[in-house]
Amino acid sequence: MTEKAGSKTKKDHLWKPGTSGNPNGRPPGTSATQKLRQAIGECVPEIIAKLTEQAKSGDVGAARLLLERVLPPIKASEEAQPISIPEDGDLTQKGHAVLRAAASGQIPVSQAAALMTAINGLARVVEVDDFDRRLKALESKNGAAV
């Protein structure tokens, strides 16, 4: 396809980076959402006072709404528990130690699952290291591949 003389290419229509395609567009803060937030924002103290009054009179929904916004829900947490994992053992022995600790109630099942995931990650690292060691040994024996 040939271009006609004086025609603009697609590239000629692009704006420079950081330049608005509509510099005279809507000013910031004038959207319908922004106006609604501003209108509600002016009434917030009265809304909170009314919700507090309703909560004190026994309105469970008002109490829940206030408490959920002010006090975040308490999340369950588990204390870390030390367990005995053989340092010199292989990965299978380490996995068995974690499973024994979970089965005996020494650690929560969720912690055991996290430890098993960590052992799995370690197994992958060991696998890559072993592969790298074997590859280097083969290359040194047979000459490096080009």
N, C-alpha and C positions, 0 to 999 in steps of 0.2 A: 504494500500500500504506500502510495506517495502522499506527502503532505502538501496541501495547497499553500501558496505563498500568503503570508500574513495570518495563517491559522495558528491558534494557540494549542499547545500540547497539554496533556493532563497535568504535567509538572508545573506549568505556568499558573495554574489555578490554586495550587497549594499555598496555605498560609505558612509563614515562617514559624518555627518552633517558639512557643511561648506567646504567640500573638493570637488574640481572639478572632474568630471568624465573624463575630458580630459585636464590635466594640460599643455600639450604642444599644445593646440589648438590655434586658431587665436588670435593674440595679440589685445588688445583693440585699437580702432581707425583705424583699417585697413579694415573695411567693405566698400562695394561699396557706401553705403549711406554716410558714414563718409567722404570718399574721395570726393564725389560730393559736400558735404557741404563745405569742405575746399576749393575746387576750386572756388565755387561761392563766398565764404566769401572773397577771395582775390580780387574779382571784385566788391564788394558791393559799395565802394565809387564812382566808375565810373558809375555803374548802377544808383545810386541815382542822380548823377549829370546829367545824360542823361534824367532820368524821370523828374527831375526838369526843365530842358531846354524844354522838350516837353510840360510839364504842363504850363509853362509860354507862350508858343506859342499857347495855346488854346486847347491842347489835354485833353479832359475831362476825358478820361480813365486813363491817367497818373496822372492827378490831384487827381482823386478819389483814386487811389491806394496809392499815397503818403499820402493823408489826412487820409485815413482809418488806415494806419499803425502808423501814428504819433499822430493823435487826435482821441481817441475812440469816437464812436457815442454818442450823448447826449441821455440819457434815460429819459423818461417821469417820473416825480415824483409828488407825491401828498402831499401837506402839511396836517399834522394832524389837524383835526378840533374837538374842544371839543363839545360834545353833552350831553344832560341831560339823564342819565339812572337812574331809581329809584334804590337806594341802598337797600331799604327794600322790594322792589317788588319781585315777583316770576320771574322765568325764562321767562315765557310767556310775562309778562309786559316788561321785558328788551328787548326781541325780538321785540315787538311792537314799543318800543322807537327807536330802531335802524332802523326799516323799515320806521317809520314816518320821521326820520332825512334824510334818503335817498330819500324818496318820495318828501320831501319839498326842496330838493337840498342843504340841510345843509352840507351833506357829500357826497363824490362820491360813486357810487354804489360798486366799488371795495373795498372801506373801509367798507361799510356795509356788504359785503359778508365776509370779514375777521372777522368782529365783530360777525357775526352770527355763523361762524365756532368756534370762541372762546366761545360763549355762548353754543353751542352744546357740546364742550369739558367740559365746566363747568357742564352741565346737566349730563354728564356721571359720573363725579366725585361725584356729589350730589347723583346720583343713587347708586353708589357703597357704599358711606358712609351710605345711608339709609338702604341698604341691610345689611351692617355690623352691624348697630345698631339693626335692627330687629333680626338678627341671634343671637346676644349676648343676647338680651332680651329673646328669645325662649330658649336658652341654660341655662340661669340662672333660668328660670321658670321650665323647664323640666329636668334639669341636663345635663351636657355636654356630647356629644356623644363621644364614644371611637373610 
